[in-house]
Amino acid sequence: MGKKTDYSIDFMKKEDIDQVLAIEQASFSMPWSKNLFLSEFRSPLVSTLLVVLAGGPARFVIGYIVFWLVADEMHILNLAVLPELRRKGIARELVLVGLKRALQKGAKRAFLEVRASNIAAQKLYSNLGFAGISIRRDYYDIPVEDAVIMALEQGEFQSIAGREFRDL
């Protein structure tokens, strides 16, 4: 088995945006724009942006998550890891830290949309306790595709988010 990647999780800074955009463009057929990421910084009461930083002296972003807290609900909007570092538990760790942060801010459940064809992401979320609750027809463009809406309901959310694991 390969060497475990050494990394930390921190709040995203505006100086991280170019690195985040590179990961975004390598990950999605309809990537977020720089302005869309920057707009998330303008709503700190609602939006949380976290990055995974590789170990070392330089600030090197290897993944990120963006989520909203609306009332008592966490909405995961965006999650990606450098393609060459996928399937090493980094995205899972990001989601867990995000869930914990959302719980600390009053969240009781979590929601997200994922492409119907993105089986790897669905498996990641399912393994964390999320369940598919409905389909949004033709939600995505390029290519047009349905979204699976997944939810982590209150009891499961509090059980998972309340566990001990890496924190900021």
Backbone as JSON Lines, residues from 0, in Angstrom:
{"i":0,"aa":"M","n":[0.85,-1.19,0.0],"ca":[0.0,0.0,0.0],"c":[0.89,1.24,0.0]}
{"i":1,"aa":"G","n":[0.46,2.28,-0.68],"ca":[1.24,3.51,-0.81],"c":[1.3,4.31,0.48]}
{"i":2,"aa":"K","n":[2.2,5.24,0.49],"ca":[2.37,6.12,1.63],"c":[1.13,7.01,1.8]}
{"i":3,"aa":"K","n":[0.68,7.16,3.06],"ca":[-0.47,8.01,3.35],"c":[-0.08,9.47,3.11]}
{"i":4,"aa":"T","n":[-0.96,10.18,2.43],"ca":[-0.71,11.59,2.14],"c":[-0.83,12.4,3.43]}
{"i":5,"aa":"D","n":[0.15,13.27,3.68],"ca":[0.14,14.16,4.83],"c":[-0.55,15.45,4.41]}
{"i":6,"aa":"Y","n":[-1.59,15.82,5.13],"ca":[-2.32,17.03,4.77],"c":[-3.01,17.63,5.99]}
{"i":7,"aa":"S","n":[-3.47,18.88,5.82],"ca":[-4.24,19.56,6.84],"c":[-5.46,20.19,6.16]}
{"i":8,"aa":"I","n":[-6.45,20.55,6.96],"ca":[-7.65,21.2,6.44],"c":[-7.73,22.58,7.07]}
{"i":9,"aa":"D","n":[-8.01,23.58,6.23],"ca":[-8.05,24.97,6.67],"c":[-9.19,25.68,5.93]}
{"i":10,"aa":"F","n":[-9.5,26.88,6.39],"ca":[-10.46,27.69,5.67],"c":[-9.83,28.18,4.37]}
{"i":11,"aa":"M","n":[-10.6,28.16,3.3],"ca":[-10.11,28.65,2.02],"c":[-9.84,30.15,2.14]}
{"i":12,"aa":"K","n":[-8.76,30.58,1.48],"ca":[-8.42,31.99,1.39],"c":[-8.54,32.4,-0.08]}
{"i":13,"aa":"K","n":[-8.72,33.68,-0.3],"ca":[-8.82,34.16,-1.68],"c":[-7.57,33.82,-2.48]}
{"i":14,"aa":"E","n":[-6.43,33.76,-1.81],"ca":[-5.18,33.42,-2.51],"c":[-5.17,31.96,-3.0]}
{"i":15,"aa":"D","n":[-6.09,31.14,-2.51],"ca":[-6.19,29.73,-2.93],"c":[-6.98,29.56,-4.22]}
{"i":16,"aa":"I","n":[-7.69,30.59,-4.67],"ca":[-8.66,30.45,-5.75],"c":[-8.05,29.88,-7.03]}
{"i":17,"aa":"D","n":[-6.89,30.33,-7.44],"ca":[-6.32,29.82,-8.69],"c":[-6.06,28.32,-8.61]}
{"i":18,"aa":"Q","n":[-5.57,27.84,-7.48],"ca":[-5.35,26.39,-7.31],"c":[-6.69,25.64,-7.28]}
{"i":19,"aa":"V","n":[-7.67,26.22,-6.6],"ca":[-9.0,25.62,-6.52],"c":[-9.6,25.53,-7.93]}
{"i":20,"aa":"L","n":[-9.46,26.6,-8.7],"ca":[-10.0,26.61,-10.06],"c":[-9.36,25.52,-10.93]}
{"i":21,"aa":"A","n":[-8.08,25.28,-10.76],"ca":[-7.4,24.22,-11.53],"c":[-8.02,22.86,-11.21]}
{"i":22,"aa":"I","n":[-8.27,22.6,-9.93],"ca":[-8.91,21.33,-9.52],"c":[-10.34,21.28,-10.06]}
{"i":23,"aa":"E","n":[-11.05,22.39,-9.95],"ca":[-12.44,22.48,-10.43],"c":[-12.51,22.16,-11.93]}
{"i":24,"aa":"Q","n":[-11.63,22.75,-12.71],"ca":[-11.65,22.54,-14.15],"c":[-11.26,21.12,-14.54]}
{"i":25,"aa":"A","n":[-10.41,20.49,-13.74],"ca":[-10.03,19.1,-14.0],"c":[-11.11,18.12,-13.55]}
{"i":26,"aa":"S","n":[-12.08,18.6,-12.78],"ca":[-13.06,17.71,-12.15],"c":[-14.45,17.74,-12.77]}
{"i":27,"aa":"F","n":[-14.84,18.87,-13.36],"ca":[-16.24,19.02,-13.76],"c":[-16.39,19.5,-15.19]}
{"i":28,"aa":"S","n":[-17.44,19.02,-15.86],"ca":[-17.73,19.46,-17.23],"c":[-18.29,20.88,-17.27]}
{"i":29,"aa":"M","n":[-18.87,21.33,-16.17],"ca":[-19.36,22.71,-16.04],"c":[-18.76,23.32,-14.78]}
{"i":30,"aa":"P","n":[-17.47,23.67,-14.82],"ca":[-16.81,24.16,-13.59],"c":[-17.34,25.53,-13.15]}
{"i":31,"aa":"W","n":[-17.25,25.73,-11.84],"ca":[-17.58,27.04,-11.29],"c":[-16.57,28.05,-11.82]}
{"i":32,"aa":"S","n":[-17.01,29.29,-11.92],"ca":[-16.12,30.38,-12.34],"c":[-15.4,30.96,-11.12]}
{"i":33,"aa":"K","n":[-14.37,31.72,-11.4],"ca":[-13.66,32.42,-10.34],"c":[-14.62,33.33,-9.57]}
{"i":34,"aa":"N","n":[-15.48,34.04,-10.29],"ca":[-16.43,34.94,-9.64],"c":[-17.41,34.2,-8.73]}
{"i":35,"aa":"L","n":[-17.79,33.0,-9.13],"ca":[-18.7,32.21,-8.29],"c":[-18.02,31.84,-6.98]}
{"i":36,"aa":"F","n":[-16.78,31.39,-7.04],"ca":[-16.05,31.1,-5.8],"c":[-15.9,32.36,-4.96]}
{"i":37,"aa":"L","n":[-15.52,33.46,-5.6],"ca":[-15.33,34.72,-4.86],"c":[-16.63,35.19,-4.22]}
{"i":38,"aa":"S","n":[-17.75,34.95,-4.87],"ca":[-19.03,35.37,-4.29],"c":[-19.33,34.63,-2.99]}
{"i":39,"aa":"E","n":[-18.82,33.41,-2.87],"ca":[-19.04,32.65,-1.63],"c":[-18.36,33.31,-0.43]}
{"i":40,"aa":"F","n":[-17.28,34.02,-0.67],"ca":[-16.59,34.73,0.41],"c":[-17.42,35.89,0.95]}
{"i":41,"aa":"R","n":[-18.37,36.37,0.17],"ca":[-19.17,37.53,0.57],"c":[-20.34,37.15,1.47]}
{"i":42,"aa":"S","n":[-20.53,35.87,1.72],"ca":[-21.65,35.41,2.56],"c":[-21.14,34.5,3.68]}
{"i":43,"aa":"P","n":[-20.27,35.02,4.55],"ca":[-19.65,34.15,5.56],"c":[-20.63,33.57,6.59]}
{"i":44,"aa":"L","n":[-21.79,34.16,6.75],"ca":[-22.76,33.6,7.69],"c":[-23.46,32.37,7.11]}
{"i":45,"aa":"V","n":[-23.47,32.26,5.79],"ca":[-24.13,31.15,5.12],"c":[-23.11,30.17,4.54]}
{"i":46,"aa":"S","n":[-22.08,30.69,3.91],"ca":[-21.15,29.87,3.14],"c":[-19.87,29.55,3.9]}
{"i":47,"aa":"T","n":[-19.45,28.3,3.8],"ca":[-18.17,27.86,4.37],"c":[-17.36,27.24,3.25]}
{"i":48,"aa":"L","n":[-16.1,27.65,3.13],"ca":[-15.19,27.13,2.12],"c":[-13.97,26.58,2.83]}
{"i":49,"aa":"L","n":[-13.69,25.3,2.64],"ca":[-12.54,24.65,3.27],"c":[-11.63,24.09,2.19]}
{"i":50,"aa":"V","n":[-10.36,24.04,2.48],"ca":[-9.38,23.44,1.57],"c":[-8.57,22.39,2.31]}
{"i":51,"aa":"V","n":[-8.08,21.43,1.54],"ca":[-7.11,20.47,2.04],"c":[-5.76,20.92,1.51]}
{"i":52,"aa":"L","n":[-4.8,21.05,2.42],"ca":[-3.46,21.51,2.06],"c":[-2.48,20.37,2.22]}
{"i":53,"aa":"A","n":[-1.65,20.17,1.21],"ca":[-0.6,19.15,1.29],"c":[0.4,19.56,2.35]}
{"i":54,"aa":"G","n":[0.99,18.59,3.02],"ca":[2.02,18.87,4.0],"c":[3.22,19.53,3.33]}
{"i":55,"aa":"G","n":[3.83,20.43,4.03],"ca":[4.98,21.13,3.47],"c":[4.89,22.62,3.74]}
{"i":56,"aa":"P","n":[5.96,23.33,3.43],"ca":[5.99,24.76,3.77],"c":[5.09,25.62,2.89]}
{"i":57,"aa":"A","n":[4.86,25.24,1.65],"ca":[4.03,26.05,0.74],"c":[2.56,25.71,0.94]}
{"i":58,"aa":"R","n":[1.7,26.65,0.65],"ca":[0.26,26.44,0.73],"c":[-0.18,25.82,-0.6]}
{"i":59,"aa":"F","n":[-0.27,24.48,-0.63],"ca":[-0.6,23.75,-1.84],"c":[-1.93,23.05,-1.67]}
{"i":60,"aa":"V","n":[-2.96,23.51,-2.4],"ca":[-4.32,23.0,-2.27],"c":[-4.45,21.69,-3.06]}
{"i":61,"aa":"I","n":[-4.97,20.65,-2.39],"ca":[-5.2,19.37,-3.07],"c":[-6.68,19.0,-3.11]}
{"i":62,"aa":"G","n":[-7.52,19.8,-2.46],"ca":[-8.96,19.54,-2.49],"c":[-9.71,20.65,-1.79]}
{"i":63,"aa":"Y","n":[-11.04,20.63,-1.93],"ca":[-11.85,21.67,-1.3],"c":[-13.3,21.21,-1.18]}
{"i":64,"aa":"I","n":[-14.02,21.89,-0.31],"ca":[-15.47,21.71,-0.17],"c":[-16.08,23.08,0.06]}
{"i":65,"aa":"V","n":[-17.25,23.29,-0.52],"ca":[-18.02,24.5,-0.29],"c":[-19.41,24.04,0.16]}
{"i":66,"aa":"F","n":[-19.87,24.59,1.27],"ca":[-21.23,24.26,1.71],"c":[-21.89,25.47,2.34]}
{"i":67,"aa":"W","n":[-23.21,25.42,2.32],"ca":[-24.03,26.46,2.95],"c":[-24.68,25.89,4.2]}
{"i":68,"aa":"L","n":[-24.93,26.77,5.14],"ca":[-25.75,26.46,6.3],"c":[-26.96,27.38,6.21]}
{"i":69,"aa":"V","n":[-28.12,26.8,5.93],"ca":[-29.36,27.55,5.81],"c":[-30.32,26.98,6.85]}
{"i":70,"aa":"A","n":[-30.7,27.84,7.81],"ca":[-31.5,27.4,8.95],"c":[-30.72,26.26,9.63]}
{"i":71,"aa":"D","n":[-31.31,25.07,9.73],"ca":[-30.61,23.96,10.37],"c":[-30.15,22.91,9.35]}
{"i":72,"aa":"E","n":[-29.97,23.35,8.1],"ca":[-29.57,22.42,7.05],"c":[-28.24,22.79,6.43]}
{"i":73,"aa":"M","n":[-27.41,21.78,6.27],"ca":[-26.16,21.91,5.54],"c":[-26.44,21.51,4.1]}
{"i":74,"aa":"H","n":[-25.99,22.35,3.16],"ca":[-26.13,22.04,1.74],"c":[-24.73,21.99,1.13]}
{"i":75,"aa":"I","n":[-24.28,20.8,0.76],"ca":[-22.97,20.66,0.13],"c":[-23.11,21.05,-1.34]}
{"i":76,"aa":"L","n":[-22.37,22.08,-1.72],"ca":[-22.47,22.64,-3.07],"c":[-21.39,22.14,-4.0]}
{"i":77,"aa":"N","n":[-20.19,21.92,-3.46],"ca":[-19.06,21.61,-4.33],"c":[-18.0,20.87,-3.51]}
{"i":78,"aa":"L","n":[-17.44,19.85,-4.11],"ca":[-16.4,19.05,-3.47],"c":[-15.53,18.45,-4.57]}
{"i":79,"aa":"A","n":[-14.22,18.61,-4.43],"ca":[-13.32,17.99,-5.41],"c":[-11.93,17.84,-4.81]}
{"i":80,"aa":"V","n":[-11.21,16.86,-5.36],"ca":[-9.83,16.56,-4.96],"c":[-9.04,16.42,-6.26]}
{"i":81,"aa":"L","n":[-7.76,16.79,-6.21],"ca":[-6.89,16.6,-7.37],"c":[-7.08,15.18,-7.92]}
{"i":82,"aa":"P","n":[-7.24,15.05,-9.23],"ca":[-7.49,13.72,-9.79],"c":[-6.47,12.66,-9.37]}
{"i":83,"aa":"E","n":[-5.2,13.01,-9.31],"ca":[-4.18,12.01,-8.97],"c":[-4.17,11.62,-7.49]}
{"i":84,"aa":"L","n":[-4.93,12.34,-6.66],"ca":[-4.98,12.02,-5.23],"c":[-6.35,11.5,-4.78]}
{"i":85,"aa":"R","n":[-7.2,11.16,-5.73],"ca":[-8.52,10.62,-5.39],"c":[-8.4,9.19,-4.87]}
{"i":86,"aa":"R","n":[-9.43,8.78,-4.16],"ca":[-9.53,7.43,-3.58],"c":[-8.47,7.19,-2.5]}
{"i":87,"aa":"K","n":[-8.14,8.25,-1.77],"ca":[-7.2,8.14,-0.65],"c":[-7.84,8.62,0.65]}
{"i":88,"aa":"G","n":[-9.17,8.86,0.64],"ca":[-9.88,9.28,1.84],"c":[-9.91,10.78,2.07]}
{"i":89,"aa":"I","n":[-9.35,11.55,1.14],"ca":[-9.29,13.0,1.33],"c":[-10.68,13.63,1.24]}
{"i":90,"aa":"A","n":[-11.46,13.26,0.24],"ca":[-12.81,13.81,0.1],"c":[-13.67,13.41,1.31]}
{"i":91,"aa":"R","n":[-13.52,12.17,1.75],"ca":[-14.27,11.7,2.92],"c":[-13.94,12.56,4.13]}
{"i":92,"aa":"E","n":[-12.66,12.81,4.34],"ca":[-12.22,13.63,5.47],"c":[-12.78,15.05,5.36]}
{"i":93,"aa":"L","n":[-12.78,15.6,4.16],"ca":[-13.35,16.94,3.94],"c":[-14.83,16.97,4.32]}
{"i":94,"aa":"V","n":[-15.58,15.98,3.87],"ca":[-17.01,15.92,4.2],"c":[-17.19,15.8,5.71]}
{"i":95,"aa":"L","n":[-16.42,14.93,6.35],"ca":[-16.55,14.76,7.8],"c":[-16.24,16.05,8.56]}
{"i":96,"aa":"V","n":[-15.18,16.75,8.17],"ca":[-14.85,18.02,8.82],"c":[-15.95,19.04,8.54]}
{"i":97,"aa":"G","n":[-16.48,19.05,7.32],"ca":[-17.6,19.94,7.0],"c":[-18.83,19.64,7.83]}
{"i":98,"aa":"L","n":[-19.16,18.35,7.99],"ca":[-20.31,17.96,8.82],"c":[-20.12,18.42,10.27]}
{"i":99,"aa":"K","n":[-18.91,18.22,10.78],"ca":[-18.64,18.64,12.16],"c":[-18.78,20.15,12.31]}
{"i":100,"aa":"R","n":[-18.23,20.88,11.35],"ca":[-18.33,22.35,11.39],"c":[-19.79,22.79,11.31]}
{"i":101,"aa":"A","n":[-20.56,22.16,10.42],"ca":[-21.98,22.49,10.29],"c":[-22.75,22.17,11.56]}
{"i":102,"aa":"L","n":[-22.44,21.04,12.19],"ca":[-23.09,20.68,13.46],"c":[-22.81,21.74,14.53]}
{"i":103,"aa":"Q","n":[-21.55,22.19,14.6],"ca":[-21.18,23.23,15.57],"c":[-21.95,24.52,15.33]}
{"i":104,"aa":"K","n":[-22.36,24.76,14.07],"ca":[-23.09,25.98,13.72],"c":[-24.61,25.76,13.74]}
{"i":105,"aa":"G","n":[-25.06,24.58,14.2],"ca":[-26.49,24.36,14.37],"c":[-27.18,23.48,13.34]}
{"i":106,"aa":"A","n":[-26.45,22.9,12.41],"ca":[-27.08,22.03,11.41],"c":[-27.57,20.74,12.05]}
{"i":107,"aa":"K","n":[-28.66,20.22,11.5],"ca":[-29.24,18.97,11.99],"c":[-29.36,17.93,10.89]}
{"i":108,"aa":"R","n":[-29.17,18.35,9.65],"ca":[-29.25,17.43,8.5],"c":[-28.44,18.02,7.37]}
{"i":109,"aa":"A","n":[-28.15,17.19,6.36],"ca":[-27.35,17.65,5.22],"c":[-27.96,17.15,3.93]}
{"i":110,"aa":"F","n":[-27.78,17.95,2.88],"ca":[-28.3,17.63,1.55],"c":[-27.24,17.93,0.49]}
{"i":111,"aa":"L","n":[-27.38,17.29,-0.67],"ca":[-26.52,17.57,-1.81],"c":[-27.17,17.0,-3.06]}
{"i":112,"aa":"E","n":[-26.68,17.46,-4.2],"ca":[-27.04,16.88,-5.49],"c":[-25.78,16.3,-6.11]}
{"i":113,"aa":"V","n":[-25.94,15.17,-6.79],"ca":[-24.81,14.53,-7.46],"c":[-25.31,13.98,-8.8]}
{"i":114,"aa":"R","n":[-24.45,14.05,-9.81],"ca":[-24.83,13.5,-11.11],"c":[-25.2,12.02,-10.96]}
{"i":115,"aa":"A","n":[-26.25,11.62,-11.67],"ca":[-26.69,10.23,-11.63],"c":[-25.57,9.28,-12.07]}
{"i":116,"aa":"S","n":[-24.69,9.73,-12.96],"ca":[-23.61,8.88,-13.46],"c":[-22.38,8.86,-12.54]}
{"i":117,"aa":"N","n":[-22.35,9.72,-11.53],"ca":[-21.17,9.82,-10.67],"c":[-21.28,8.81,-9.53]}
{"i":118,"aa":"I","n":[-21.05,7.57,-9.89],"ca":[-21.2,6.46,-8.94],"c":[-20.17,6.56,-7.81]}
{"i":119,"aa":"A","n":[-18.96,7.01,-8.11],"ca":[-17.93,7.13,-7.06],"c":[-18.37,8.11,-5.99]}
{"i":120,"aa":"A","n":[-18.91,9.25,-6.38],"ca":[-19.39,10.24,-5.39],"c":[-20.57,9.69,-4.61]}
{"i":121,"aa":"Q","n":[-21.49,9.03,-5.31],"ca":[-22.64,8.46,-4.61],"c":[-22.2,7.43,-3.58]}
{"i":122,"aa":"K","n":[-21.19,6.64,-3.93],"ca":[-20.67,5.63,-2.99],"c":[-20.02,6.31,-1.79]}
{"i":123,"aa":"L","n":[-19.24,7.37,-2.03],"ca":[-18.63,8.13,-0.94],"c":[-19.7,8.6,0.04]}
{"i":124,"aa":"Y","n":[-20.73,9.25,-0.49],"ca":[-21.78,9.79,0.38],"c":[-22.59,8.67,1.05]}
{"i":125,"aa":"S","n":[-22.9,7.62,0.32],"ca":[-23.64,6.49,0.9],"c":[-22.86,5.88,2.07]}
{"i":126,"aa":"N","n":[-21.54,5.73,1.89],"ca":[-20.72,5.17,2.96],"c":[-20.68,6.06,4.2]}
{"i":127,"aa":"L","n":[-21.02,7.34,4.03],"ca":[-21.08,8.26,5.16],"c":[-22.49,8.34,5.76]}
{"i":128,"aa":"G","n":[-23.43,7.59,5.19],"ca":[-24.79,7.57,5.74],"c":[-25.82,8.33,4.93]}
{"i":129,"aa":"F","n":[-25.41,9.01,3.87],"ca":[-26.37,9.72,3.02],"c":[-27.21,8.69,2.26]}
{"i":130,"aa":"A","n":[-28.45,9.05,1.99],"ca":[-29.34,8.19,1.21],"c":[-29.95,9.01,0.08]}
{"i":131,"aa":"G","n":[-30.11,8.37,-1.07],"ca":[-30.79,9.01,-2.19],"c":[-32.26,9.16,-1.84]}
{"i":132,"aa":"I","n":[-32.77,10.39,-1.98],"ca":[-34.18,10.61,-1.6],"c":[-35.07,10.99,-2.78]}
{"i":133,"aa":"S","n":[-34.46,11.5,-3.86],"ca":[-35.25,11.81,-5.05],"c":[-34.32,12.1,-6.22]}
{"i":134,"aa":"I","n":[-34.95,12.32,-7.37],"ca":[-34.22,12.61,-8.61],"c":[-34.71,13.97,-9.11]}
{"i":135,"aa":"R","n":[-33.76,14.8,-9.54],"ca":[-34.1,16.04,-10.25],"c":[-33.78,15.8,-11.72]}
{"i":136,"aa":"R","n":[-34.8,15.76,-12.52],"ca":[-34.65,15.46,-13.95],"c":[-33.92,16.6,-14.66]}
{"i":137,"aa":"D","n":[-32.97,16.24,-15.51],"ca":[-32.24,17.2,-16.36],"c":[-31.66,18.37,-15.57]}
{"i":138,"aa":"Y","n":[-31.16,18.1,-14.39],"ca":[-30.62,19.14,-13.51],"c":[-29.3,19.7,-14.02]}
{"i":139,"aa":"Y","n":[-28.47,18.84,-14.58],"ca":[-27.15,19.24,-15.05],"c":[-27.14,19.46,-16.56]}
{"i":140,"aa":"D","n":[-26.22,20.33,-16.99],"ca":[-25.96,20.57,-18.41],"c":[-24.58,20.0,-18.74]}
{"i":141,"aa":"I","n":[-24.33,19.84,-20.02],"ca":[-23.02,19.45,-20.57],"c":[-22.41,18.26,-19.83]}
{"i":142,"aa":"P","n":[-22.9,17.09,-19.96],"ca":[-24.11,16.72,-20.67],"c":[-25.35,16.87,-19.78]}
{"i":143,"aa":"V","n":[-26.5,16.95,-20.43],"ca":[-27.76,17.0,-19.68],"c":[-27.9,15.69,-18.93]}
{"i":144,"aa":"E","n":[-28.17,15.81,-17.66],"ca":[-28.23,14.61,-16.82],"c":[-29.05,14.88,-15.57]}
{"i":145,"aa":"D","n":[-29.63,13.81,-15.05],"ca":[-30.39,13.91,-13.8],"c":[-29.45,14.05,-12.61]}
{"i":146,"aa":"A","n":[-29.98,14.64,-11.55],"ca":[-29.26,14.72,-10.27],"c":[-29.95,13.8,-9.28]}
{"i":147,"aa":"V","n":[-29.16,13.11,-8.5],"ca":[-29.68,12.35,-7.38],"c":[-29.56,13.26,-6.16]}
{"i":148,"aa":"I","n":[-30.67,13.51,-5.5],"ca":[-30.65,14.29,-4.26],"c":[-30.41,13.31,-3.13]}
{"i":149,"aa":"M","n":[-29.38,13.61,-2.34],"ca":[-29.03,12.74,-1.22],"c":[-29.15,13.53,0.08]}
{"i":150,"aa":"A","n":[-29.55,12.83,1.12],"ca":[-29.74,13.48,2.41],"c":[-29.12,12.65,3.53]}
{"i":151,"aa":"L","n":[-28.65,13.36,4.51],"ca":[-28.19,12.76,5.76],"c":[-29.13,13.32,6.81]}
{"i":152,"aa":"E","n":[-30.04,12.52,7.27],"ca":[-31.1,13.0,8.16],"c":[-30.6,13.17,9.59]}
{"i":153,"aa":"Q","n":[-31.44,13.79,10.41],"ca":[-31.04,14.3,11.72],"c":[-30.3,13.3,12.6]}
{"i":154,"aa":"G","n":[-30.83,12.14,12.88],"ca":[-30.16,11.21,13.78],"c":[-28.81,10.78,13.27]}
{"i":155,"aa":"E","n":[-28.76,10.41,11.99],"ca":[-27.51,9.97,11.38],"c":[-26.51,11.12,11.3]}
{"i":156,"aa":"F","n":[-27.0,12.31,10.97],"ca":[-26.14,13.5,10.88],"c":[-25.45,13.74,12.21]}
{"i":157,"aa":"Q","n":[-26.21,13.77,13.28],"ca":[-25.63,14.05,14.59],"c":[-24.68,12.94,15.03]}
{"i":158,"aa":"S","n":[-24.99,11.7,14.7],"ca":[-24.11,10.59,15.05],"c":[-22.77,10.71,14.34]}
{"i":159,"aa":"I","n":[-22.79,10.97,13.04],"ca":[-21.56,11.05,12.26],"c":[-20.8,12.34,12.56]}
{"i":160,"aa":"A","n":[-21.49,13.48,12.57],"ca":[-20.83,14.77,12.78],"c":[-20.29,14.92,14.19]}
{"i":161,"aa":"G","n":[-20.85,14.18,15.14],"ca":[-20.4,14.28,16.52],"c":[-19.21,13.4,16.87]}
{"i":162,"aa":"R","n":[-18.78,12.55,15.93],"ca":[-17.63,11.67,16.17],"c":[-16.34,12.47,16.26]}
{"i":163,"aa":"E","n":[-15.36,11.85,16.87],"ca":[-14.03,12.48,16.96],"c":[-13.23,12.2,15.7]}
{"i":164,"aa":"F","n":[-12.78,13.22,15.06],"ca":[-11.9,13.13,13.91],"c":[-11.25,14.47,13.72]}
{"i":165,"aa":"R","n":[-10.44,14.59,12.71],"ca":[-9.69,15.8,12.43],"c":[-10.59,17.03,12.5]}
{"i":166,"aa":"D","n":[-10.09,18.1,13.04],"ca":[-10.8,19.37,13.11],"c":[-9.91,20.45,12.53]}
{"i":167,"aa":"L","n":[-10.48,21.64,12.38],"ca":[-9.69,22.76,11.85],"c":[-8.71,23.25,12.88]}
